Amino acid sequence: MKENEITILYKKVDENPKVLKIKNTLEEKQKLVGGLIEVVPYIDNMLIICNEEGKIHNLEENIRFSNDYIAGDFFVIGDDYENGDFKSLTNEEIRRAKNDIRNRSVHYIKMYNVLENE
């Protein structure tokens, strides 16, 4: 059954992630990432939704993976693979994603490097 509103973890460039409740529509998802959406597998039953053309449009780097990065604003959402849809994140998924994002965040890495050099 499709959820009309879903709970996500939204991460803007150079900001800490925040929990939002959004309408479960394509238009709402596109508005949050500023363009066409791309779905990227993340941790367990979570997905990252980002701007499909973020790198092409030279959007600022947001989080890093070992051999890639997410450009621009993105959000984490639950994967309702059984119904071919998205679903709300649980409190545990939000906690886990926040911790992981903090460790991958370019914003956090910049701040950490500044503190290390003081």
Wavefront OBJ file of the C-alpha trace (Angstrom):
o trace
v 0.000 0.000 0.000
v 1.477 3.346 -1.086
v 2.185 5.844 1.683
v 0.863 9.338 0.875
v 3.500 10.954 3.107
v 6.896 9.499 3.847
v 9.638 10.226 6.358
v 13.049 10.879 4.809
v 16.484 12.121 5.849
v 17.335 15.207 3.768
v 20.952 16.354 3.319
v 21.666 19.734 1.763
v 25.251 20.573 0.784
v 27.244 21.966 3.747
v 24.392 21.337 6.198
v 23.609 18.611 8.689
v 20.954 16.087 7.640
v 17.409 16.631 8.890
v 14.313 14.484 9.090
v 11.423 15.623 6.878
v 7.947 14.339 6.103
v 7.189 14.829 2.399
v 4.434 13.973 -0.056
v 5.233 10.696 -1.799
v 5.173 12.202 -5.301
v 7.742 12.413 -8.068
v 7.357 16.206 -8.160
v 8.180 16.533 -4.455
v 11.277 14.358 -4.828
v 12.468 16.322 -7.885
v 11.964 19.607 -6.039
v 14.184 18.442 -3.148
v 17.093 17.460 -5.421
v 16.621 20.268 -7.936
v 16.030 18.165 -11.041
v 15.636 14.645 -12.368
v 15.984 11.983 -9.705
v 18.454 9.127 -9.620
v 17.983 6.213 -7.236
v 21.224 4.890 -5.719
v 21.394 1.754 -3.522
v 22.563 2.668 -0.026
v 22.621 0.658 3.210
v 20.348 -2.365 3.751
v 16.822 -1.379 2.687
v 17.632 2.293 2.179
v 18.163 4.271 -1.012
v 19.714 7.633 -1.832
v 17.701 9.906 -4.112
v 19.889 12.533 -5.767
v 19.966 14.761 -8.843
v 20.657 12.544 -11.853
v 22.592 15.383 -13.529
v 24.336 16.686 -10.406
v 27.849 16.035 -11.698
v 27.039 17.237 -15.231
v 25.799 20.541 -13.783
v 28.843 20.755 -11.483
v 26.775 20.724 -8.296
v 28.893 20.843 -5.169
v 30.148 17.563 -3.709
v 28.053 16.528 -0.712
v 29.168 13.095 0.522
v 31.951 10.764 -0.529
v 32.148 7.046 -1.099
v 35.385 5.150 -1.696
v 35.384 5.739 -5.462
v 32.503 8.159 -6.046
v 30.475 10.991 -4.562
v 26.982 12.461 -4.503
v 26.778 15.960 -6.021
v 24.145 18.379 -4.742
v 21.343 17.916 -2.259
v 20.003 14.397 -1.699
v 17.854 12.384 0.649
v 17.694 8.890 2.076
v 14.436 6.965 1.771
v 13.225 3.441 2.532
v 13.092 0.838 -0.228
v 9.702 -0.862 -0.494
v 11.028 -3.370 -3.036
v 8.118 -5.778 -2.465
v 5.679 -3.183 -3.855
v 8.095 -1.427 -6.218
v 7.867 1.854 -4.299
v 9.470 3.913 -1.566
v 8.607 3.907 2.131
v 9.284 5.878 5.287
v 12.524 5.417 7.175
v 12.313 3.869 10.630
v 13.899 5.607 13.629
v 16.717 3.053 13.562
v 17.350 3.649 9.838
v 17.429 7.415 10.449
v 19.984 6.987 13.251
v 22.144 4.682 11.132
v 21.995 6.929 8.047
v 22.798 10.071 10.096
v 25.924 8.428 11.506
v 27.058 7.180 8.111
v 26.379 10.502 6.387
v 28.303 12.390 9.061
v 31.352 10.220 8.352
v 31.049 10.683 4.565
v 30.010 14.333 4.565
v 32.308 16.745 2.760
v 31.030 19.479 5.145
v 32.016 17.391 8.179
v 35.388 16.500 6.635
v 36.114 20.202 5.954
v 35.211 21.155 9.532
v 37.289 18.291 10.934
v 40.319 19.339 8.858
v 40.015 22.948 10.053
v 39.934 21.793 13.695
v 42.914 19.491 13.118
v 44.971 22.370 11.687
v 44.259 24.792 14.556
l 1 2 3 4 5 6 7 8 9 10 11 12 13 14 15 16 17 18 19 20 21 22 23 24 25 26 27 28 29 30 31 32 33 34 35 36 37 38 39 40 41 42 43 44 45 46 47 48 49 50 51 52 53 54 55 56 57 58 59 60 61 62 63 64 65 66 67 68 69 70 71 72 73 74 75 76 77 78 79 80 81 82 83 84 85 86 87 88 89 90 91 92 93 94 95 96 97 98 99 100 101 102 103 104 105 106 107 108 109 110 111 112 113 114 115 116 117 118
